[in-house]
Amino acid sequence: MANLLVISFPLPGSINPTLEFARRLARAGSRVTFLTSVSAYRRIIDSAPMDGLSYASFSDGYDDGFNPQLNNDSTKATDERPKDTPDFLAQFSQAGARKVRELARTFRDEGSHVTCIVYSIVQTWAADVARELQIPSVALWTQAAAVLAVYYHYFHGCDHLINKLEIDPEFLVELPKLPPLASRDLPSILLPSDPHSDIRESFRVQFETIDNELKEGKPKPRLLVNTFDALERDAIGSVDQLDLICVGPLIPAQPTKAPSGSDYMEWLDSKPVSSVIFISFGSIISPCKRQIEEILNGLLETRRPFLWVIRGSDTGSYSEIRSRLDGCGEGVVVPWCSQVDVLAHPSTGCFVTHCGWNSMTESLAMGVPMVCFPKWLDQTTNAKLVEDVWKVGVRVKVNEDGVLEGGELKRCLEEVMKGRR
């Protein structure tokens, strides 16, 4: 029996697909241990069944969770990562490496050696430890194949094309088998002016790690990708130097139903088919107060029912919006919901999303069109795919301050919802 160790970074964009992949491996008959930080382990155990997996965790110094502490005030529309992110990443990799060595020793002493280590992308420390222990390893790419292709070509000689965008905003980057890409369509960290160079370096190291397999005389480097052929056939063919194995979409085959009596599910039950606007921006991005006010104005102007996820920590806006909606009957705000449940509900008519890949694959699987409001990283490329490649949604236009104005949101919602019945 295969004895697999699956390692995930402790953010939902990594945990959700990596955990689903681990569950599928376990259902196929493998012995699987899922490893992540203490904070992520607690969330998993509190919200999901064991599903035949074994779990292990380690302390990365943030056992109550790494709080991004997005630095927004009441007027700025920018989103900034915390200054302690590099320290967190260093602590996570060091603690994770120690735990992998410990688990490998434990399994060996039991007479059951680890046969393969699967790690979610940019955790190259896991590949380094696997090589040290002489255990095969493979990366699980948790983003779109198109995004993978853009990164690959950037780090393999096409960086000069992308850098040209800073000089000539009208220039379009043309990469093999991908649509022409403007600056707003590229993963944000690849633009020379982007301040998050440490994240770009992490991706560079990831591809360097993959390339090292070729230098060692191995066949085409293998990479697992959270997508499927029918969705991204051209993008998969854009990188013929790699052996891309599609294992997606890594979402549950059946939604895990929200607890009975959930108010928002009962509210959805009361609405007509395809009538509700669903709004959620993931677990990282926190819209500033001005942005939240513009979104609310746009929603109210549509005179359509909406369900909006606003975390309680978002600039105090949760309670404020709830009080404004009391007695309105048009909208409901919640601090959390089961996103898959909501997207699968027949009353949901469209999804206003930040375009994280998990959210997009869930929306695609449930047949819900999207209004795209991307902010950074791969979200911008994902929005391009939705609007221009798959044609299953529209992308908003922001003003000079980066704010999505209420009138623009209303325009996009009307365009997407006009064909919904």
Secondary structure as UniProt FT lines:
FT   STRAND          3..7
FT   HELIX           12..27
FT   TURN            28..29
FT   STRAND          31..37
FT   HELIX           38..47
FT   TURN            51..52
FT   STRAND          54..58
FT   TURN            63..64
FT   TURN            83..84
FT   HELIX           85..109
FT   TURN            110..111
FT   STRAND          116..120
FT   TURN            121..122
FT   HELIX           124..133
FT   STRAND          137..141
FT   HELIX           145..153
FT   HELIX           154..158
FT   HELIX           159..163
FT   HELIX           164..166
FT   TURN            169..170
FT   TURN            176..177
FT   HELIX           183..185
FT   HELIX           188..190
FT   TURN            192..193
FT   HELIX           197..215
FT   TURN            216..217
FT   STRAND          222..225
FT   HELIX           229..237
FT   TURN            240..241
FT   STRAND          243..246
FT   TURN            260..261
FT   HELIX           263..269
FT   TURN            273..274
FT   STRAND          276..280
FT   TURN            282..284
FT   HELIX           289..302
FT   STRAND          306..309
FT   TURN            312..313
FT   TURN            315..316
FT   HELIX           317..325
FT   TURN            326..328
FT   STRAND          331..334
FT   HELIX           339..344
FT   TURN            346..347
FT   STRAND          348..353
FT   HELIX           357..366
FT   STRAND          370..372
FT   TURN            377..378
FT   HELIX           379..384
FT   HELIX           385..389
FT   STRAND          393..395
FT   TURN            400..401
FT   HELIX           406..417
FT   TURN            418..419
//
